[in-house]
Amino acid sequence: IDGTGHFLPESKRGFPSPQTSLFKLTGLAGLFPRSEFFGHYYMGWLAERDNHEVEVLSGAFMMVKKKVLEEAGSFDEQFFMYGEDIDLSYRISQAGYRNFYVGEAAILHFKGESTRKDHRYTRMFYNAMDIFIRKHYRGGPLLPFRLMQAGIGIASLLSKTRNHFRGEKAKPAQAGNIALLAGMKAAASEAAALLEKLVQVSTVLQLADVAELQGLLEKRKAEVVVFDAGSLTYGQIVSIMADYPGKAMYKIMNKDALTVLGSDIKGVRGDIWRLADNRD
């Protein structure tokens, strides 16, 4: 999931065959995301929280046996960023193994921290696609290969144009009512004392009960939710975010590091709140 709790579709994907790539580049995959025919790129017909055999796994959360890597090879250094997980998944499949998506497990992946969605991102992303098709499809029929190359070029140009006119989105304000969830009342009080030193905080609601937070989220009564990582497990935090995507701005507090982290918009760098320390 991303920093807002929304599912990231690149968690499970299909190989970018000529047909799959055509539907992705022309936007048909986005129009029919649940279709097995048009939506093969993100395999949108497969349930997000179930386990499935898939073609491509995300490099952000992938576990591979050493024996498999020895046979298929590790990440290809031709790919500077983007595409290397597609390439590895493809070679694992070619070596006779199968890739499985485990929907029961979840991680938090802050997007846009390595590169902003600007012209540099566009160049790297579409260059990675071009490397992949040259590497794996060049020996096949010439027409599909040329069509894929042309599609990548057109999609890259359109993306650059959109980024030029759109610019970077404004980030939401950090002020507002904050619900602070901790695993116990004492932890909530300590965390709240630190949070209240933030200039932009107006109200801190101290919560030690997950059910109470769920009620606030359902009624949209909290603008910002801060999870205390010192008294909650990351499994608990990720689970709540995934159950209530987009219901608030989510932040994770680490009292020992005196920071609060969060990312509210994909493609834009996330937030780091520095907490004042009144301890010796």
MARLUM-890729 format. One record per residue (C-alpha): residue number from 0; residue in three letters; x, y, z. Coordinates in pm, whole numbers, plus 50000, padded with zeros to 5 digits. Each point is the difference from the previous one (the first is absolute). Example, Ala and Ser with C-alpha at 12.3 -4.5 7.8 and 13.67 -1.06 7.14 Angstrom:
// residues 2
+------+--------+-------+-------+-------+
| kegu | zadren |    c1 |    c2 |    c3 |
+------+--------+-------+-------+-------+
|    0 |    ALA | 51230 | 49550 | 50780 |
|    1 |    SER | 50137 | 50344 | 49934 |
+------+--------+-------+-------+-------+
// end
This chain:
// residues 280
+------+--------+-------+-------+-------+
| kegu | zadren |    c1 |    c2 |    c3 |
+------+--------+-------+-------+-------+
|    0 |    ILE | 50000 | 50000 | 50000 |
|    1 |    ASP | 50108 | 50361 | 49959 |
|    2 |    GLY | 50017 | 50270 | 50266 |
|    3 |    THR | 49624 | 50063 | 49977 |
|    4 |    GLY | 49911 | 49634 | 50055 |
|    5 |    HIS | 49901 | 49936 | 49638 |
|    6 |    PHE | 50098 | 49678 | 49826 |
|    7 |    LEU | 50283 | 50030 | 49747 |
|    8 |    PRO | 49903 | 49810 | 49682 |
|    9 |    GLU | 50364 | 49935 | 49905 |
|   10 |    SER | 50009 | 49748 | 50286 |
|   11 |    LYS | 49890 | 49737 | 49744 |
|   12 |    ARG | 50041 | 50034 | 49626 |
|   13 |    GLY | 50011 | 49813 | 49672 |
|   14 |    PHE | 50291 | 49989 | 49761 |
|   15 |    PRO | 50002 | 50296 | 49754 |
|   16 |    SER | 49932 | 49797 | 49686 |
|   17 |    PRO | 49927 | 50198 | 49679 |
|   18 |    GLN | 49624 | 49976 | 50062 |
|   19 |    THR | 50022 | 50078 | 50372 |
|   20 |    SER | 50231 | 50295 | 49934 |
|   21 |    LEU | 49768 | 50133 | 49729 |
|   22 |    PHE | 49701 | 49999 | 50236 |
|   23 |    LYS | 50209 | 50164 | 50275 |
|   24 |    LEU | 50145 | 50272 | 49776 |
|   25 |    THR | 49667 | 50081 | 49831 |
|   26 |    GLY | 49813 | 50027 | 50331 |
|   27 |    LEU | 49769 | 49703 | 49934 |
|   28 |    ALA | 50141 | 49822 | 50305 |
|   29 |    GLY | 49895 | 50296 | 50214 |
|   30 |    LEU | 49650 | 50009 | 49849 |
|   31 |    PHE | 49943 | 49628 | 50065 |
|   32 |    PRO | 50218 | 49923 | 50306 |
|   33 |    ARG | 49806 | 49685 | 50099 |
|   34 |    SER | 50005 | 49847 | 49651 |
|   35 |    GLU | 50220 | 49694 | 49948 |
|   36 |    PHE | 50037 | 50103 | 49634 |
|   37 |    PHE | 50074 | 50375 | 50031 |
|   38 |    GLY | 50122 | 50017 | 50361 |
|   39 |    HIS | 50274 | 49737 | 49988 |
|   40 |    TYR | 50277 | 50249 | 50088 |
|   41 |    TYR | 49877 | 50041 | 50361 |
|   42 |    MET | 49801 | 49674 | 50014 |
|   43 |    GLY | 49714 | 50200 | 50143 |
|   44 |    TRP | 49755 | 49709 | 50002 |
|   45 |    LEU | 50199 | 49833 | 50280 |
|   46 |    ALA | 49890 | 50099 | 50353 |
|   47 |    GLU | 50251 | 50224 | 50178 |
|   48 |    ARG | 49996 | 49812 | 50332 |
|   49 |    ASP | 50000 | 49643 | 49865 |
|   50 |    ASN | 50298 | 49788 | 49900 |
|   51 |    HIS | 50056 | 49940 | 49628 |
|   52 |    GLU | 50252 | 49870 | 49753 |
|   53 |    VAL | 50104 | 50305 | 49794 |
|   54 |    GLU | 50264 | 50092 | 49744 |
|   55 |    VAL | 50173 | 50307 | 50147 |
|   56 |    LEU | 50070 | 50092 | 50362 |
|   57 |    SER | 50104 | 50336 | 50139 |
|   58 |    GLY | 50369 | 50037 | 50079 |
|   59 |    ALA | 49903 | 50201 | 50309 |
|   60 |    PHE | 49882 | 49679 | 50170 |
|   61 |    MET | 50134 | 49683 | 49841 |
|   62 |    MET | 50150 | 49687 | 50153 |
|   63 |    VAL | 50193 | 49759 | 49778 |
|   64 |    LYS | 50193 | 49685 | 50083 |
|   65 |    LYS | 50375 | 50022 | 49945 |
|   66 |    LYS | 49983 | 49693 | 49775 |
|   67 |    VAL | 49752 | 50176 | 49770 |
|   68 |    LEU | 50219 | 50310 | 49971 |
|   69 |    GLU | 50301 | 49784 | 49922 |
|   70 |    GLU | 49809 | 49846 | 49709 |
|   71 |    ALA | 49809 | 50304 | 49872 |
|   72 |    GLY | 50256 | 50269 | 50088 |
|   73 |    SER | 49949 | 50298 | 50229 |
|   74 |    PHE | 49897 | 50359 | 49911 |
|   75 |    ASP | 50130 | 50117 | 49661 |
|   76 |    GLU | 50211 | 50314 | 50046 |
|   77 |    GLN | 49884 | 50134 | 49661 |
|   78 |    PHE | 49692 | 50117 | 50193 |
|   79 |    PHE | 50102 | 50299 | 50209 |
|   80 |    MET | 49653 | 50032 | 50155 |
|   81 |    TYR | 49660 | 49855 | 49899 |
|   82 |    GLY | 49954 | 49682 | 49799 |
|   83 |    GLU | 50261 | 49789 | 50177 |
|   84 |    ASP | 49732 | 49809 | 50194 |
|   85 |    ILE | 49806 | 49929 | 49678 |
|   86 |    ASP | 50319 | 49872 | 49839 |
|   87 |    LEU | 50087 | 49780 | 50300 |
|   88 |    SER | 49647 | 49861 | 50022 |
|   89 |    TYR | 50013 | 49918 | 49629 |
|   90 |    ARG | 50333 | 49817 | 50029 |
|   91 |    ILE | 49878 | 49805 | 50305 |
|   92 |    SER | 49702 | 49886 | 49794 |
|   93 |    GLN | 50223 | 49913 | 49704 |
|   94 |    ALA | 50211 | 49786 | 50234 |
|   95 |    GLY | 49693 | 49787 | 50074 |
|   96 |    TYR | 49894 | 50148 | 50334 |
|   97 |    ARG | 49673 | 50168 | 50100 |
|   98 |    ASN | 49937 | 50335 | 50172 |
|   99 |    PHE | 49740 | 50028 | 50273 |
|  100 |    TYR | 49831 | 50315 | 50130 |
|  101 |    VAL | 49920 | 49976 | 50373 |
|  102 |    GLY | 49705 | 50234 | 50054 |
|  103 |    GLU | 49978 | 49910 | 50368 |
|  104 |    ALA | 50324 | 50191 | 50069 |
|  105 |    ALA | 50036 | 50376 | 49965 |
|  106 |    ILE | 50272 | 50262 | 50020 |
|  107 |    LEU | 49999 | 50379 | 49991 |
|  108 |    HIS | 50177 | 50141 | 49693 |
|  109 |    PHE | 50039 | 50377 | 49993 |
|  110 |    LYS | 49989 | 50095 | 49633 |
|  111 |    GLY | 50195 | 50280 | 49837 |
|  112 |    GLU | 50292 | 49999 | 50244 |
|  113 |    SER | 50267 | 49894 | 49750 |
|  114 |    THR | 49881 | 50212 | 49708 |
|  115 |    ARG | 49728 | 50258 | 49953 |
|  116 |    LYS | 49760 | 49946 | 49710 |
|  117 |    ASP | 50177 | 50248 | 49775 |
|  118 |    HIS | 50195 | 49979 | 49673 |
|  119 |    ARG | 50279 | 49798 | 50170 |
|  120 |    TYR | 49752 | 49741 | 50124 |
|  121 |    THR | 49838 | 49984 | 49655 |
|  122 |    ARG | 50335 | 49945 | 49830 |
|  123 |    MET | 50106 | 49722 | 50240 |
|  124 |    PHE | 49661 | 49824 | 49997 |
|  125 |    TYR | 49959 | 49983 | 49623 |
|  126 |    ASN | 50369 | 49925 | 49948 |
|  127 |    ALA | 49953 | 49697 | 50226 |
|  128 |    MET | 49705 | 49883 | 49790 |
|  129 |    ASP | 50207 | 50040 | 49685 |
|  130 |    ILE | 50288 | 49796 | 50150 |
|  131 |    PHE | 49758 | 49721 | 50093 |
|  132 |    ILE | 49842 | 49960 | 49656 |
|  133 |    ARG | 50339 | 50021 | 49825 |
|  134 |    LYS | 50136 | 49732 | 50231 |
|  135 |    HIS | 49712 | 49753 | 49988 |
|  136 |    TYR | 49792 | 50067 | 49688 |
|  137 |    ARG | 50251 | 50113 | 49739 |
|  138 |    GLY | 50037 | 49654 | 49846 |
|  139 |    GLY | 49624 | 49963 | 49950 |
|  140 |    PRO | 49772 | 50132 | 49725 |
|  141 |    LEU | 50122 | 50340 | 49878 |
|  142 |    LEU | 49664 | 50183 | 49982 |
|  143 |    PRO | 49896 | 49957 | 50367 |
|  144 |    PHE | 50353 | 50097 | 50107 |
|  145 |    ARG | 49987 | 50322 | 49795 |
|  146 |    LEU | 49647 | 50080 | 50121 |
|  147 |    MET | 50113 | 49963 | 50362 |
|  148 |    GLN | 50297 | 50230 | 49939 |
|  149 |    ALA | 49775 | 50258 | 49834 |
|  150 |    GLY | 49747 | 49974 | 50283 |
|  151 |    ILE | 50268 | 50055 | 50263 |
|  152 |    GLY | 50125 | 50307 | 49813 |
|  153 |    ILE | 49650 | 50149 | 49970 |
|  154 |    ALA | 49911 | 49922 | 50363 |
|  155 |    SER | 50327 | 50157 | 50117 |
|  156 |    LEU | 49931 | 50317 | 49801 |
|  157 |    LEU | 49643 | 50027 | 50134 |
|  158 |    SER | 50120 | 49946 | 50356 |
|  159 |    LYS | 50265 | 50271 | 49967 |
|  160 |    THR | 49736 | 50239 | 49864 |
|  161 |    ARG | 49760 | 49928 | 50288 |
|  162 |    ASN | 50275 | 50047 | 50259 |
|  163 |    HIS | 50103 | 50330 | 49841 |
|  164 |    PHE | 49652 | 50154 | 50021 |
|  165 |    ARG | 49893 | 49835 | 50324 |
|  166 |    GLY | 50305 | 50078 | 50213 |
|  167 |    GLU | 50029 | 49873 | 50354 |
|  168 |    LYS | 49676 | 49974 | 50194 |
|  169 |    ALA | 49960 | 50214 | 50306 |
|  170 |    LYS | 50035 | 49807 | 50322 |
|  171 |    PRO | 49717 | 50002 | 50253 |
|  172 |    ALA | 50042 | 50202 | 50316 |
|  173 |    GLN | 50140 | 49821 | 50302 |
|  174 |    ALA | 49774 | 50179 | 50245 |
|  175 |    GLY | 49671 | 49875 | 50136 |
|  176 |    ASN | 49855 | 49760 | 50252 |
|  177 |    ILE | 50241 | 49718 | 50072 |
|  178 |    ALA | 49898 | 49661 | 50135 |
|  179 |    LEU | 50297 | 49834 | 50168 |
|  180 |    LEU | 49972 | 49623 | 50031 |
|  181 |    ALA | 50226 | 49822 | 50246 |
|  182 |    GLY | 49985 | 49656 | 50152 |
|  183 |    MET | 49942 | 50129 | 50353 |
|  184 |    LYS | 49892 | 50320 | 50175 |
|  185 |    ALA | 50347 | 50072 | 50145 |
|  186 |    ALA | 50158 | 49975 | 49655 |
|  187 |    ALA | 49731 | 50227 | 49856 |
|  188 |    SER | 50065 | 50264 | 50264 |
|  189 |    GLU | 50376 | 50001 | 49939 |
|  190 |    ALA | 49956 | 50016 | 49624 |
|  191 |    ALA | 49739 | 50275 | 50027 |
|  192 |    ALA | 50235 | 50214 | 50210 |
|  193 |    LEU | 50253 | 49990 | 49716 |
|  194 |    LEU | 49742 | 50057 | 49727 |
|  195 |    GLU | 49856 | 50306 | 50171 |
|  196 |    LYS | 50335 | 50171 | 49955 |
|  197 |    LEU | 49938 | 50007 | 49625 |
|  198 |    VAL | 49896 | 50353 | 49901 |
|  199 |    GLN | 49732 | 49890 | 49754 |
|  200 |    VAL | 49817 | 49757 | 50227 |
|  201 |    SER | 49667 | 50133 | 50127 |
|  202 |    THR | 49846 | 49700 | 50180 |
|  203 |    VAL | 50143 | 49664 | 50104 |
|  204 |    LEU | 49751 | 49725 | 50082 |
|  205 |    GLN | 50171 | 49730 | 50207 |
|  206 |    LEU | 49876 | 49652 | 49911 |
|  207 |    ALA | 50107 | 49665 | 50139 |
|  208 |    ASP | 49719 | 49800 | 49838 |
|  209 |    VAL | 49996 | 49895 | 49634 |
|  210 |    ALA | 49620 | 49981 | 50003 |
|  211 |    GLU | 49980 | 50366 | 50105 |
|  212 |    LEU | 50224 | 50098 | 49708 |
|  213 |    GLN | 49791 | 49796 | 49759 |
|  214 |    GLY | 49692 | 50192 | 50112 |
|  215 |    LEU | 50175 | 50333 | 49937 |
|  216 |    LEU | 50114 | 49889 | 49653 |
|  217 |    GLU | 49655 | 49881 | 49900 |
|  218 |    LYS | 49855 | 50339 | 50101 |
|  219 |    ARG | 50295 | 50194 | 49847 |
|  220 |    LYS | 50059 | 50170 | 50336 |
|  221 |    ALA | 50383 | 50001 | 49981 |
|  222 |    GLU | 50200 | 50185 | 49735 |
|  223 |    VAL | 50331 | 49841 | 50100 |
|  224 |    VAL | 50063 | 49666 | 50168 |
|  225 |    VAL | 50335 | 49947 | 50168 |
|  226 |    PHE | 50095 | 49644 | 50093 |
|  227 |    ASP | 50244 | 49948 | 50287 |
|  228 |    ALA | 50248 | 49743 | 49865 |
|  229 |    GLY | 50139 | 49954 | 50348 |
|  230 |    SER | 49686 | 49836 | 50136 |
|  231 |    LEU | 49837 | 49863 | 49683 |
|  232 |    THR | 50140 | 49745 | 49758 |
|  233 |    TYR | 50048 | 50100 | 49638 |
|  234 |    GLY | 49767 | 49715 | 49912 |
|  235 |    GLN | 49723 | 50171 | 50200 |
|  236 |    ILE | 50076 | 50338 | 49841 |
|  237 |    VAL | 50001 | 49870 | 49643 |
|  238 |    SER | 49682 | 49799 | 50060 |
|  239 |    ILE | 49806 | 50306 | 50121 |
|  240 |    MET | 50123 | 50213 | 49709 |
|  241 |    ALA | 49901 | 49730 | 49749 |
|  242 |    ASP | 49653 | 49966 | 50157 |
|  243 |    TYR | 49938 | 50378 | 49986 |
|  244 |    PRO | 50183 | 50132 | 49692 |
|  245 |    GLY | 49986 | 50375 | 49951 |
|  246 |    LYS | 49789 | 50064 | 50311 |
|  247 |    ALA | 50267 | 50226 | 50150 |
|  248 |    MET | 50361 | 50102 | 49956 |
|  249 |    TYR | 50201 | 49720 | 50159 |
|  250 |    LYS | 50328 | 50056 | 50187 |
|  251 |    ILE | 50227 | 49768 | 50196 |
|  252 |    MET | 50171 | 50128 | 50311 |
|  253 |    ASN | 50335 | 49876 | 50126 |
|  254 |    LYS | 50055 | 50159 | 50340 |
|  255 |    ASP | 50358 | 49875 | 50028 |
|  256 |    ALA | 50096 | 50168 | 49671 |
|  257 |    LEU | 49778 | 50300 | 50081 |
|  258 |    THR | 49839 | 49990 | 49656 |
|  259 |    VAL | 49658 | 49955 | 49843 |
|  260 |    LEU | 49999 | 49863 | 49644 |
|  261 |    GLY | 49726 | 49997 | 49738 |
|  262 |    SER | 49934 | 50024 | 49626 |
|  263 |    ASP | 49664 | 50130 | 49881 |
|  264 |    ILE | 50051 | 50041 | 49624 |
|  265 |    LYS | 50164 | 49751 | 49766 |
|  266 |    GLY | 50278 | 50154 | 49794 |
|  267 |    VAL | 50067 | 50275 | 50257 |
|  268 |    ARG | 50253 | 49969 | 50280 |
|  269 |    GLY | 49848 | 49911 | 50336 |
|  270 |    ASP | 50006 | 50189 | 50330 |
|  271 |    ILE | 50241 | 49980 | 50291 |
|  272 |    TRP | 49889 | 50179 | 50315 |
|  273 |    ARG | 50282 | 50063 | 50245 |
|  274 |    LEU | 49887 | 49975 | 50361 |
|  275 |    ALA | 50143 | 50222 | 50272 |
|  276 |    ASP | 50156 | 49800 | 50281 |
|  277 |    ASN | 49946 | 50111 | 50359 |
|  278 |    ARG | 50179 | 49699 | 50147 |
|  279 |    ASP | 50356 | 49992 | 50141 |
+------+--------+-------+-------+-------+
// end
